[in-house]
Amino acid sequence: GQRNSTLPWFWSLDVQGDLVSNDWMNEFYRVHWLRTKALQDRWAEELLLVGHEMRWTINFLVHKAQTWLDQTNQNGEPGQDGLSCYAIRQAQMYRLLAEDAWAQFIEVNPAFSHN
């Protein structure tokens, strides 16, 4: 419940030198520092994961587009024009989604690369 809270101002006051002699206050500051460090570590991990998820999204959309294009090559039999048209349409949809995702990711993070 305290992940978003900050240390209230009154805990930073040194009342009659209690920081020097009070082990409880030292422990309090130590615990607060550890909680803050854990929060910072979680945000650093989240930032790393979001970058990977952005790349995974583009890879998935490109893969789906290629899968649909492969369907057009497999359905070269006569009378399969409707299926081929549908597969081409689906492939184009996934390709456009991948391009859209790429553009949005670049807009949010200009340093984004898909390597």
C-alpha positions in Angstrom: 0.0 0.0 0.0 2.9 2.5 0.2 4.4 2.1 -3.2 3.4 5.5 -4.4 3.8 7.5 -1.2 6.6 9.8 -0.4 8.2 10.4 3.0 6.2 13.0 4.9 8.1 16.2 5.7 7.9 15.8 9.5 10.1 12.6 9.2 13.0 14.7 7.9 13.1 16.9 11.0 16.0 16.3 13.3 14.3 16.9 16.7 17.0 17.4 19.4 19.5 15.3 17.6 17.5 12.1 17.5 19.1 11.1 14.2 22.4 10.7 16.0 21.2 8.5 18.9 18.0 6.8 17.7 18.4 3.4 16.1 14.7 3.3 15.4 15.0 6.3 13.1 18.0 4.9 11.3 16.0 1.7 10.7 13.1 3.7 9.5 15.2 5.6 6.9 16.9 2.3 5.9 13.5 0.6 5.3 12.2 3.6 3.4 15.3 3.7 1.2 15.0 0.0 0.4 11.3 0.4 -0.5 12.2 3.3 -2.8 15.1 1.3 -4.4 12.7 -1.6 -5.0 10.2 0.7 -6.7 12.9 2.2 -8.9 14.1 -1.3 -9.8 10.6 -2.4 -10.8 10.2 0.7 -13.0 13.6 -0.1 -14.7 12.5 -3.6 -15.3 9.1 -2.4 -16.7 10.9 -0.1 -19.1 13.0 -3.0 -20.4 10.0 -5.2 -20.8 7.9 -2.6 -22.7 10.7 -2.2 -25.2 10.7 -6.0 -25.8 6.9 -6.1 -26.0 7.0 -3.4 -28.7 9.4 -5.6 -30.8 7.4 -8.7 -30.1 4.2 -7.0 -31.3 5.7 -6.0 -34.6 7.3 -9.5 -35.1 3.9 -11.1 -34.4 2.1 -8.9 -36.9 4.7 -9.4 -39.6 4.6 -13.2 -38.9 0.8 -13.2 -39.3 1.0 -11.2 -42.6 3.5 -13.8 -43.9 1.4 -16.7 -42.8 -1.6 -15.3 -44.8 0.6 -14.7 -47.8 1.8 -18.3 -47.6 -1.9 -19.4 -47.8 -2.2 -17.7 -51.2 0.7 -19.7 -52.5 -0.7 -23.0 -51.1 -4.2 -22.4 -52.6 -3.2 -22.1 -56.2 -5.9 -24.6 -57.3 -8.7 -23.5 -59.7 -11.8 -22.2 -58.0 -9.8 -20.9 -55.0 -9.8 -17.2 -56.1 -12.0 -16.2 -53.2 -9.8 -17.8 -50.6 -6.7 -16.2 -52.2 -8.4 -12.8 -52.2 -9.3 -13.2 -48.5 -5.7 -14.3 -47.6 -4.3 -11.3 -49.5 -6.7 -9.0 -47.7 -5.7 -10.5 -44.3 -2.0 -10.2 -45.1 -2.4 -6.6 -46.0 -4.3 -5.9 -42.8 -1.6 -7.4 -40.7 1.1 -5.6 -42.6 -0.7 -2.3 -42.1 -1.1 -3.0 -38.4 2.7 -3.7 -38.2 3.5 -0.4 -40.0 1.1 1.5 -37.8 2.6 -0.1 -34.6 6.1 0.8 -35.9 5.0 4.5 -36.5 3.4 4.7 -33.1 6.4 3.2 -31.3 8.8 5.6 -33.1 6.5 8.5 -32.1 6.6 7.5 -28.5 10.3 6.6 -28.4 12.4 8.0 -31.2 15.3 5.8 -30.2 13.1 2.6 -30.8 14.7 0.1 -33.1 13.3 -3.2 -34.3 16.5 -5.3 -34.2 
